[in-house]
Amino acid sequence: MIQGFQNIPKIPELKRRIIFTILMLAIYRLGIHIPTPGVDTAALTAFFAKTKGTLFGLIDMFSGGALRRLSIFALGIMPYISAAIIFELLTAVVPYLERLKKEGELGRRKITQYTRYATIGLSLIQGFFISVGLENMVLGEVHVVPHPGWGFRLLSMITLTSGTAFLMWLGEQITEKGIGNGISLIIFSGIVAGMPPAIVNTTRLLRTGEINIFQLILLIVFMIAVVAFIVFMERGQRRIPIQYARRVVGRRVYGGQSTHLPLRINTSGVIPPIFASSILMFPATIAQFVKIPVVENVVGLFRWGSPLYLLLYVALIIFFCYFYTAIIFNPEDVADNMRKYGGYIPGIRPGKRTAEFIDKILTRLTLAGGIYVSLVCVLPTILIKKFHTPFYFGGTALLIVVGVAIETIAQIETHLISRYYEGFLKKSKFKGVSS
């Protein structure tokens, strides 16, 4: 691995891409500390201290603490992600978008353009509701917004929307001119920014005697084991063998080679836990503003860490694993493309039988992937709630951090190997690339 890092400066293009990525992320982190005008930040910070387990807390985690400060990047990149997911789902039900998706690069650019417009619309809507919510926040005698009104609302909407639009552009620039996926790296940097405070707090707990050195060692070992488990499962895949028939055209022979169709265990990625968390945290968010005894009692049943919360959380994760996998992966299209190019699975008839075979395997893999994602997401909650263990990163955040790190290292590995340099690991296999 040391040799791999030493080889990076030897490739000017890779070095330039990494420096560009670091600079863009530094600009993002700098913007986190620029506040939106018209807000009492001290009162807002006190309010967010009570929002653990609500939708505000989830958005604040993904924005790297920007929402807690109500900075110009308070909405983060979440409106763009929401718009992208919405259009991903719409391509399965809207014929026009489905045709665009099949048109290749031109259609993809058109859908991306629509996604940008939807991002601006969602940001304006979210900015309006956040400004109205801020105007209604009162802590004792202190108002979070000293001078409410339409002036503050319009200013907040324009500021927050501009911040999200800038982050969207920043992410696209990183993807094009940097290394890794820009949108994912922005979320990654926001989550990782919470690590230093977590380490400081753990040190404080050790110093005050709330945890002992033995518990700290066990915690570190457990965290390493969880990360290793996530890496193993994220790289895990079922490879279905595919054989291509030989064709003779003139004097040349085409086909005849063997390959495989890789099916990932976790095809849906981190979308299911994000959807599940958003749905379960919505009632707790409403309870922050609606002080009605009946509503508070109902919300109490779904409080963060309760048995009903954990049960519904797991059920929703597994449901969205199946739902999102069905949206992004169509066995019938895969079977048709295989038959079009003369490919077949040994022992399986081409066409409908092949689609059914792939769907059967994918169904089993999705169940395994849903259980794996549920375990990773639920374990930290149990550790914090039941055993009072200072495990600061939830399962969703951990999945994002590890997944983005694997993807970024894979791209760096590809650059190194394509120029005949040894990668990070002598027998590494990132995205099918081995050295």
Secondary structure, DSSP 8 states (H G I E B T S, - for coil): -HHHHHHGGG-HHHHHHHHHHHHHHHHHHHHTTSB-TT--HHHHHHHHTT-TTSHHHHHHHHTTTHHHHTBTTTTTTHHHHHHHHHHHHHTTT-HHHHHHHTTTHHHHHHHHHHHHHHHHHHHHHHHHHHHHHHHT-EETTEESSSS-SHHHHHHHHHHHHHHHHHHHHHHHHHHHHSSS-HHHHHHHHHHHTTHHHHHHHHHHHHHHTSS-HHHHHHHHHHHHHHHHHHHHHHH-EEEEEEEE--EEETTEEE---EEEEEEETTTTTTHHHHHHHHHHHHHHHHHTT---HHHHHHHHHT-TT-HHHHHHHHHHHHHHHHHHHHHH--HHHHHHHHHHTTEE-TTS-TTHHHHHHHHHHHHHHHHHHHHHHHHHHHHHHHHHHTS-----S-HHHHHHHHHHHHHHHHHHHHHHHHTT---SSTT-EETTEE-
